Structures are given as C-alpha cells and as structure tokens.
Amino acid sequence: KNTSRIALLACVSTTLVAPVALLADLHQPLRFWHFYAHPTLWSWMSIGSFILPLYLAVVLALAYLVWRPAIQAQRAASGLLGVYARLLSFGNWQAPAIFIPLLTLAALFISTGIMLYTGAEIAVVKGRPLWNTNWLIPMFVTTGMLGACGLVLVLNSISGIKQATTNKQMLSVLIVSCIACGVIGATWYLDGANALSGCSA
C-alpha cells in the first residue's frame, strides 16, 4: 500500500512536469494550439498532443480520488489546513469504489500510448542516425522504468516513511529493468554489427 502511494506521488509529479517540458520544446509555447487547430494524424507529435492531456486528466483524477479521504479527514482542522481541506473536498459526496481501479487501468493503458509516441517521435528523426531506429522505443520504456523506480526509492527515503518493503519491491523491478535494458542494448548492437540496419551500425 505504501509503495503504491509513493509511486502515485512520483507519477503525479512527473506527469505535471511533462506538458511544461513539451511546451518548452516548441520554443514558442503559445503555438501549442496549432496541434488542435490543424491536427496531422501522421505526426507522432500531433498524436501525442491528444494523448498527453488525456493522460494528465486521468492521473490527476486518480490521485484526487485516492487522496480525497485524507483531505476530508482534515476538514475540522484549524487554520489554513482546515480551510484548504474544506475547499478541496468539494462537499461530502463519496465516489463509487470502482472508480479507482477503472482510473488506474485507464492510466496504465494511456501510459502505453505515452511511451509509444515519445519513442516514436524521436525514432523518426533521420538526421540523427543513432536515434533513427525502432530499438529506441523499447529502450525508452525500460530506462523510463529505471528512472521511475529510482524516484520511488528517493521519495521513500526523504519522505520519512522508509519502508523496507518498498525498497525491496523497487530493487526487484530495477534488476528486471536492468536485465531488459541489457538484452535490448545487446540486440541493438548485434543489429548494427551485422549491418541489418544502417542506423544501428
């Protein structure tokens, strides 16, 4: 349970930062509306402009429903904490219990689209031979998993929770991810060494 809460915190923090990074990548951030005014469904970046806001909305909705009971528990608190808790509770309503697993599955499904479009939009850049390969997509996924596990380990440490179970679980995932990265890297190398792909070579 603690691992999932810390992982959700890591997910929310990185999801909130992602649109900012992508807007900065446009160099003229106010151009973002062009994606919606003139969609080009053959462009991975255009596809991503539709996937990312949907993913952001689902992750924020999931986080709110998970953290709302803790927010509601603080409504009687004095001072600003109680004021914020009452405002953020939006009343006494209760969400159906099925919403959290459904939103979790939706976030997992949409995150697959995030991983695919992120790797694909870079892999299609022919001006960078090392990038211009389909091996980049699975490598992004596995190294992304390494980064996510590392972030959960850091949050577990600095939050004061310091659950040994969380460390054990994340280290297990790290080991599997490292092995996957090694297999992908070796296969990528063999692909280039055997001249099966000029870009990999």
SERO-4910 file (N, C-alpha, C, O; in steps of 0.05 Angstrom, whole numbers):
BEGIN
 pado doro    nc1    nc2    nc3   cac1   cac2   cac3    cc1    cc2    cc3    oc1    oc2    oc3
  Lys    A     17    -24      0      0      0      0     17     25      0     12     44    -15
  Asn    A     38     26     17     56     49     18     71     52     -9     75     75    -18
  Thr    A     79     30    -21     93     32    -47     75     45    -68     84     62    -83
  Ser    A     50     37    -69     31     48    -89     26     77    -84     24     93   -103
  Arg    A     25     86    -59     21    114    -53     45    131    -61     42    152    -73
  Ile    A     69    121    -56     93    135    -64     96    135    -94    103    155   -106
  Ala    A     89    113   -107     90    111   -136     70    131   -149     76    143   -169
  Leu    A     47    134   -136     27    153   -146     38    182   -144     34    198   -162
  Leu    A     51    188   -122     63    214   -118     84    219   -140     85    241   -151
  Ala    A    101    199   -146    121    202   -167    107    206   -194    116    222   -210
  Cys    A     85    191   -198     71    192   -224     59    220   -227     61    232   -249
  Val    A     46    231   -207     33    257   -209     54    279   -214     50    296   -231
  Ser    A     77    278   -199     97    299   -202    109    299   -230    113    320   -241
  Thr    A    115    275   -240    127    274   -267    106    280   -289    113    292   -310
  Thr    A     81    273   -284     60    279   -304     55    309   -306     50    319   -327
  Leu    A     56    323   -283     52    352   -283     75    366   -298     71    387   -310
  Val    A     99    355   -296    122    368   -308    123    363   -338    133    380   -353
  Ala    A    113    341   -347    115    333   -376    104    354   -395    118    361   -414
  Pro    A     80    365   -391     70    385   -410     87    410   -411     90    422   -432
  Val    A     99    417   -388    116    441   -387    141    436   -404    149    454   -419
  Ala    A    153    412   -402    176    406   -418    170    406   -447    186    415   -464
  Leu    A    147    395   -455    140    393   -483    134    421   -494    141    427   -517
  Leu    A    121    438   -478    116    465   -487    142    480   -491    145    496   -511
  Ala    A    161    476   -473    187    489   -476    202    479   -501    216    494   -514
  Asp    A    197    454   -508    210    442   -532    200    455   -558    213    454   -578
  Leu    A    176    468   -557    166    481   -581    180    507   -587    177    518   -608
  His    A    195    517   -567    210    543   -569    191    567   -569    198    588   -558
  Gln    A    167    564   -580    147    585   -578    122    571   -566    104    563   -581
  Pro    A    121    569   -539    100    553   -526     71    560   -534     54    543   -533
  Leu    A     66    586   -542     39    593   -548     30    581   -575      7    584   -582
  Arg    A     48    566   -588     40    553   -613     25    526   -608     16    513   -626
  Phe    A     23    518   -582     11    492   -576    -16    489   -588    -24    466   -596
  Trp    A    -32    511   -591    -59    508   -601    -60    500   -630    -80    491   -640
  His    A    -37    502   -644    -36    493   -672    -41    463   -675    -52    454   -694
  Phe    A    -33    448   -654    -37    419   -654    -67    413   -656    -75    393   -668
  Tyr    A    -83    429   -643   -112    424   -642   -127    437   -665   -148    427   -674
  Ala    A   -117    460   -674   -130    474   -697   -123    460   -723   -140    461   -741
  His    A   -100    449   -725    -91    436   -750    -79    408   -744    -55    404   -747
  Pro    A    -95    389   -735    -84    363   -728    -73    348   -753    -85    349   -774
  Thr    A    -50    335   -749    -38    319   -770    -33    291   -759    -14    286   -745
  Leu    A    -51    273   -764    -51    247   -752    -29    229   -761    -26    207   -751
  Trp    A    -13    238   -780     11    222   -788     36    232   -773     57    221   -776
  Ser    A     32    252   -756     55    262   -740     53    251   -711     32    254   -698
  Trp    A     74    239   -702     74    228   -675     71    250   -654     58    246   -633
  Met    A     82    274   -659     80    296   -640     50    305   -639     41    312   -617
  Ser    A     37    306   -662      9    313   -662     -8    293   -647    -26    300   -632
  Ile    A     -2    267   -651    -16    246   -636    -12    250   -606    -31    247   -590
  Gly    A     13    255   -599     20    259   -571      5    283   -558     -1    282   -534
  Ser    A      0    303   -574    -14    327   -563    -43    320   -554    -55    335   -539
  Phe    A    -54    298   -565    -80    289   -556    -78    269   -533    -95    268   -515
  Ile    A    -58    252   -534    -54    232   -513    -47    244   -487    -57    237   -466
  Leu    A    -28    263   -487    -17    275   -462    -38    288   -444    -39    283   -420
  Pro    A    -55    306   -455    -76    318   -438    -95    298   -426   -104    301   -403
  Leu    A   -101    277   -442   -119    256   -432   -106    241   -409   -119    236   -389
  Tyr    A    -80    235   -412    -65    221   -391    -64    239   -366    -67    229   -344
  Leu    A    -58    264   -370    -56    283   -347    -83    284   -332    -83    283   -307
  Ala    A   -105    285   -346   -131    287   -333   -137    261   -317   -147    263   -295
  Val    A   -131    238   -329   -136    212   -316   -119    210   -291   -129    201   -270
  Val    A    -93    217   -293    -75    214   -269    -84    233   -247    -84    225   -224
  Leu    A    -91    258   -254   -100    277   -233   -126    268   -220   -130    271   -196
  Ala    A   -145    257   -236   -170    247   -225   -165    223   -206   -176    221   -185
  Leu    A   -147    205   -215   -140    182   -198   -127    192   -172   -135    182   -150
  Ala    A   -108    210   -173    -94    220   -149   -114    233   -130   -113    230   -106
  Tyr    A   -132    249   -142   -152    263   -125   -170    243   -110   -174    246    -86
  Leu    A   -179    223   -124   -197    203   -111   -182    187    -89   -194    180    -69
  Val    A   -157    181    -94   -141    166    -75   -135    183    -50   -136    173    -28
  Trp    A   -128    209    -55   -120    226    -32   -144    240    -19   -141    252      2
  Arg    A   -168    239    -31   -191    254    -21   -198    246      8   -205    264     24
  Pro    A   -199    220     15   -205    214     43   -187    227     63   -196    235     85
  Ala    A   -161    229     57   -142    242     75   -148    272     76   -145    285     97
  Ile    A   -156    284     54   -163    312     53   -188    317     70   -189    336     86
  Gln    A   -208    299     67   -233    302     82   -228    299    112   -242    312    128
  Ala    A   -209    283    119   -203    279    148   -192    304    161   -193    306    186
  Gln    A   -183    323    145   -172    348    156   -191    371    156   -183    394    162
  Arg    A   -216    366    149   -235    389    146   -240    403    173   -246    427    173
  Ala    A   -238    389    194   -243    401    221   -219    414    232   -220    426    254
  Ala    A   -196    412    218   -171    424    228   -174    455    229   -189    467    213
  Ser    A   -159    467    247   -160    496    249   -140    508    230   -121    495    220
  Gly    A   -144    533    224   -126    548    207   -129    542    178   -150    532    168
  Leu    A   -108    549    163   -109    546    134   -112    517    125   -124    511    104
  Leu    A   -101    498    140   -104    470    133   -133    462    131   -141    449    112
  Gly    A   -149    469    151   -177    463    150   -192    477    128   -210    466    115
  Val    A   -184    502    122   -197    517    100   -191    504     73   -209    499     57
  Tyr    A   -166    497     69   -159    483     44   -173    456     42   -182    449     20
  Ala    A   -174    441     64   -186    415     63   -216    417     57   -226    401     41
  Arg    A   -230    437     68   -258    441     62   -262    449     33   -282    440     20
  Leu    A   -245    466     23   -247    474     -5   -242    451    -25   -256    448    -44
  Leu    A   -221    436    -19   -213    414    -37   -231    390    -35   -230    372    -52
  Ser    A   -247    388    -14   -265    365    -11   -288    366    -30   -299    346    -38
  Phe    A   -296    391    -37   -319    395    -55   -344    381    -44   -359    368    -59
  Gly    A   -349    383    -18   -373    372     -6   -368    345      7   -345    337     11
  Asn    A   -390    331     13   -388    306     28   -393    281     10   -395    259     20
  Trp    A   -395    285    -16   -401    263    -34   -379    241    -32   -356    246    -25
  Gln    A   -387    217    -39   -368    195    -40   -368    183    -68   -388    177    -80
  Ala    A   -344    179    -79   -341    167   -105   -345    137   -103   -336    125    -84
  Pro    A   -358    125   -123   -361     96   -123   -333     82   -122   -314     92   -135
  Ala    A   -331     61   -107   -305     48   -103   -293     38   -130   -268     35   -132
  Ile    A   -309     32   -150   -300     22   -175   -284     42   -191   -268     35   -209
  Phe    A   -287     68   -184   -273     89   -199   -243     87   -198   -229     91   -218
  Ile    A   -232     80   -174   -203     80   -171   -191     57   -188   -171     63   -203
  Pro    A   -201     32   -188   -188     12   -205   -192     19   -235   -175     13   -251
  Leu    A   -216     30   -242   -220     37   -270   -201     59   -279   -190     58   -301
  Leu    A   -197     79   -263   -179    101   -270   -150     91   -270   -134    100   -287
  Thr    A   -143     72   -253   -116     60   -253   -111     46   -279    -90     49   -291
  Leu    A   -131     29   -288   -128     15   -313   -127     34   -337   -111     30   -356
  Ala    A   -143     56   -336   -142     76   -357   -115     89   -359   -104     94   -380
  Ala    A   -104     97   -335    -78    109   -335    -56     91   -345    -38     99   -360
  Leu    A    -58     65   -338    -38     46   -348    -41     43   -378    -20     42   -392
  Phe    A    -65     41   -389    -69     38   -417    -59     63   -433    -45     60   -453
  Ile    A    -66     87   -423    -58    111   -437    -28    116   -434    -16    127   -453
  Ser    A    -16    107   -412     13    110   -409     28     94   -430     50    101   -438
  Thr    A     16     72   -440     28     56   -462     30     74   -487     50     73   -501
  Gly    A      8     89   -492      9    108   -514     30    130   -511     43    138   -530
  Ile    A     34    139   -486     54    159   -480     82    148   -487     98    161   -499
  Met    A     87    123   -478    113    111   -483    118    107   -513    140    112   -523
  Leu    A     97     98   -527     99     93   -555    105    118   -571    123    120   -587
  Tyr    A     89    139   -565     92    164   -581    118    178   -575    131    190   -592
  Thr    A    127    177   -549    152    190   -542    176    178   -556    193    192   -567
  Gly    A    177    151   -556    199    138   -570    197    141   -600    217    145   -614
  Ala    A    173    139   -611    169    140   -640    175    168   -651    186    169   -673
  Glu    A    168    189   -637    172    216   -648    202    222   -650    210    239   -667
  Ile    A    218    209   -633    247    214   -635    260    194   -655    279    201   -669
  Ala    A    249    170   -656    260    149   -674    256    157   -704    271    147   -720
  Val    A    237    174   -710    233    181   -738    252    203   -748    252    210   -772
  Val    A    269    214   -730    287    235   -738    311    223   -753    329    212   -740
  Lys    A    311    226   -779    332    214   -795    358    229   -794    379    218   -800
  Gly    A    357    254   -785    382    270   -783    400    260   -760    423    268   -759
  Arg    A    389    244   -742    405    233   -720    406    203   -723    388    189   -713
  Pro    A    427    192   -736    427    163   -741    423    145   -717    410    125   -719
  Leu    A    435    154   -694    433    137   -670    404    136   -660    395    116   -649
  Trp    A    389    158   -665    361    159   -657    343    144   -676    322    133   -668
  Asn    A    350    144   -701    332    134   -723    331    104   -724    340     91   -743
  Thr    A    319     92   -703    317     63   -701    293     56   -683    287     70   -664
  Asn    A    281     34   -689    258     25   -672    268     14   -645    251     10   -627
  Trp    A    294      9   -642    304      0   -616    301     21   -595    301     15   -571
  Leu    A    299     46   -603    297     68   -584    271     66   -567    271     74   -544
  Ile    A    249     57   -579    224     55   -565    225     37   -541    219     45   -518
  Pro    A    233     11   -544    235     -6   -520    257      3   -501    254     -2   -477
  Met    A    278     16   -511    299     26   -493    288     49   -476    294     51   -452
  Phe    A    272     66   -488    259     88   -472    241     76   -450    240     86   -428
  Val    A    226     55   -457    207     44   -438    223     32   -414    215     37   -391
  Thr    A    244     17   -420    258      4   -398    275     24   -381    276     22   -357
  Thr    A    287     44   -394    302     64   -379    283     82   -364    289     92   -342
  Gly    A    259     86   -375    238    101   -360    230     87   -335    226     99   -314
  Met    A    229     60   -337    222     44   -313    245     46   -292    239     47   -268
  Leu    A    269     47   -302    292     50   -283    290     77   -268    294     78   -244
  Gly    A    284     98   -284    282    125   -272    259    126   -252    262    138   -230
  Ala    A    237    114   -259    213    114   -241    219    100   -215    212    109   -193
  Cys    A    232     77   -217    239     62   -193    258     78   -175    256     78   -151
  Gly    A    277     91   -188    296    107   -173    282    130   -159    289    136   -136
  Leu    A    263    143   -172    248    164   -160    232    155   -136    231    168   -115
  Val    A    220    131   -138    204    120   -116    223    114    -92    216    119    -69
  Leu    A    247    104    -98    266     98    -77    275    124    -63    277    125    -38
  Val    A    279    146    -78    287    171    -66    264    182    -49    269    191    -27
  Leu    A    239    182    -60    216    192    -45    212    176    -19    204    187      1
  Asn    A    216    150    -21    213    133      3    233    140     24    227    139     48
  Ser    A    256    148     15    278    155     34    273    183     47    275    186     71
  Ile    A    268    203     30    266    230     40    239    237     53    237    256     68
  Ser    A    219    220     48    192    226     60    191    218     89    172    226    103
  Gly    A    210    203     98    210    194    126    195    168    130    195    156    152
  Ile    A    182    158    109    168    132    111    188    109    113    186     93    131
  Lys    A    207    109     94    229     90     94    220     61     99    229     47    116
  Gln    A    201     53     82    191     25     84    210      6     71    217      9     47
  Ala    A    219    -14     85    238    -33     74    225    -49     52    238    -57     33
  Thr    A    199    -54     55    184    -69     34    185    -54      7    188    -66    -14
  Thr    A    181    -28      8    182    -12    -16    209    -14    -29    211    -17    -54
  Asn    A    230    -11    -13    257    -14    -24    262    -41    -37    273    -42    -59
  Lys    A    252    -62    -24    256    -89    -35    241    -92    -62    251   -103    -81
  Gln    A    216    -82    -62    200    -84    -87    212    -69   -110    214    -79   -132
  Met    A    221    -44   -104    233    -27   -125    259    -38   -135    265    -37   -159
  Leu    A    275    -49   -117    301    -61   -125    296    -85   -143    312    -90   -161
  Ser    A    275   -100   -137    269   -123   -154    261   -114   -182    270   -126   -202
  Val    A    245    -93   -184    238    -82   -210    262    -70   -224    265    -73   -249
  Leu    A    280    -58   -209    304    -46   -221    322    -68   -234    332    -65   -255
  Ile    A    324    -91   -220    340   -113   -230    329   -123   -256    343   -127   -276
  Val    A    302   -127   -257    289   -137   -281    292   -116   -304    297   -124   -327
  Ser    A    290    -91   -298    292    -69   -318    321    -68   -328    325    -64   -352
  Cys    A    340    -71   -310    369    -71   -319    374    -94   -338    388    -91   -358
  Ile    A    364   -118   -332    367   -141   -349    354   -136   -376    366   -142   -397
  Ala    A    330   -124   -376    316   -118   -401    332    -98   -417    335   -100   -442
  Cys    A    343    -77   -404    360    -57   -418    385    -71   -430    392    -64   -453
  Gly    A    396    -89   -416    420   -103   -426    413   -120   -451    428   -119   -470
  Val    A    391   -134   -450    382   -150   -473    377   -132   -497    385   -139   -519
  Ile    A    362   -110   -492    356    -92   -515    382    -80   -526    385    -78   -550
  Gly    A    400    -71   -508    425    -59   -517    442    -79   -533    453    -72   -553
  Ala    A    443   -104   -524    459   -124   -538    447   -130   -565    461   -133   -585
  Thr    A    420   -132   -566    407   -137   -592    411   -114   -611    415   -118   -635
  Trp    A    409    -90   -600    413    -65   -616    441    -66   -628    445    -60   -651
  Tyr    A    461    -73   -611    489    -74   -620    492    -95   -642    505    -90   -662
  Leu    A    481   -119   -638    483   -141   -658    470   -133   -684    480   -140   -705
  Asp    A    448   -118   -682    434   -108   -706    453    -91   -722    455    -94   -747
  Gly    A    468    -73   -709    486    -55   -723    511    -70   -732    521    -66   -754
  Ala    A    522    -88   -715    546   -103   -722    543   -121   -746    561   -125   -761
  Asn    A    518   -131   -750    513   -148   -772    501   -133   -796    492   -145   -815
  Ala    A    503   -106   -795    494    -89   -816    465    -94   -825    458    -90   -848
  Leu    A    449   -103   -806    420   -107   -812    406    -80   -814    386    -77   -827
  Ser    A    418    -60   -800    406    -34   -800    428    -13   -801    446    -13   -784
  Gly    A    428      4   -822    448     24   -825    448     43   -801    470     52   -792
  Cys    A    425     50   -791    423     69   -769    436     57   -744    451     71   -730
  Ser    A    430     32   -738    442     19   -715    472     17   -718    487     20   -698
  Ala    A    482     12   -742    511     10   -747    524     37   -742    549     39   -745
***
